[in-house]
Amino acid sequence: MRKNFAILCLLSLALLVSFASAELKMLSSADELKQVVAEAKVPVVIQFSAHWCKPCKVLRGRMQDLAPSYKDNEVLLYHVDAYVNESLRTYLKGGYPTVRAFSDGQVLSSYFVGAKTTNSIKRYIDNVVLGADQTRTKGKLNILDSEEDFQKMITKSETPVMISFSAYWCNPCQKLKKTLTTVATEYEEQDIKVCYVDAYVNSNLKSYLKGGYPTVRVFVGGKLQEDTYFVGSKSPDYVRGFVNNLIAPASGLERSELKILETVEDFENLLAKSPAPIMISFSAYWCGPCQKLKKTLTAMAPDYNSKDIQICYIDAHKNPSLKRFLKGGYPTVRVFTSGQLQEDMYFVGNKPEPFIKDFAKKVMESSAK
């Protein structure tokens, strides 16, 4: 009898150990991450962060609080510094923090960006634990045929709504429509709704135009965001940047990114509105060193806070009035603070990332004085 009781106690203890509460653990390197993902028998959820990122710290605290709600035979929770471990930045989806999930050694399509609420994080983890990786709906261009469709979209959507107010006879509108159709599929409906409506046919919607067709406006919680818009057909890179900046604030994110300026008007508007110093690459589409520098700027821009510095690119060959900012050739990087050109702060040609980061540091330090 005593022997049976002892065996029962041991079995109970083993069961408790095997079903211990999950906890948020730290991964110190890319190799450690690969090993954990490869050996895990259950789904793995990883927060990709940066040690200087405030939203990352907020999210880490919330994930730590949630961890005891799960068992380690259900899910494993980790965080890793992707700023220090640069090879892990490929897992970022726009900025820090990005949370990704892995199962059977493979990264899943589901993710989220920013310091989400505790309830949102729990819903995400629950879906991963349950194997419901299809809970995020791939984005599409939503065609709104009427004013009624427009009203339903902006009032019922729980995510930001971006709408192109266009006209069927307008060539730039149709070019932008094609771009939006492509770019929309790169996002999820849970992050943003991308829409198109003919404001010429639905004439009451012309009030949303800002000078002409097409005008893209943004609505959050049914309310128009007065200062968030653009006019005219834009490149896919420009539209992606616009969308990323919409998603980021809603996530508590304040990251920078390479801002693509298409026109002189875009350039002048940025100088007039940006409270942060601006670092601009004056480039040309046909210039090899310009495109190499563009790739470097694109990769490093998310490492900075958009309140500290704006990193930008513009084609000065297509906008010849901007050639006056060149210092001998393409690309030339110039700096503007409070709308004013800093004459002595510039560099010419493609440069390695350490050089550019040192330059950006000097720009921010100079602005802080």
Secondary structure, DSSP 4 states (H G I P E B T S, - for coil): -HHHHHHHHHHHHHHHHHTPBP-EEEE-SHHHHHHHHHH-SS-EEEEEE-TT-HHHHHHHHHHHHHGGGSBTTT-EEEEEETTTSGGGGGG-SSSSSEEEEEETTEEEEEEEES---HHHHHHHHHHHHTT-TT-SPBP-EEEE-SHHHHHHHHHH-SS-EEEEEE-TT-HHHHHHHHHHHHHHTTSBTTT-EEEEEETTTSGGGGGG-SSSSSEEEEEETTEEEEEEEEES---HHHHHHHHHHHHHHHTT--B--EEEE-SHHHHHHHHHH-SS-EEEEEE-TT-HHHHHHHHHHHHHGGGSBTTT-EEEEEETTTSGGGGGG-SSSSSEEEEEETTEEEEEEEEES---HHHHHHHHHHHHHHHH-
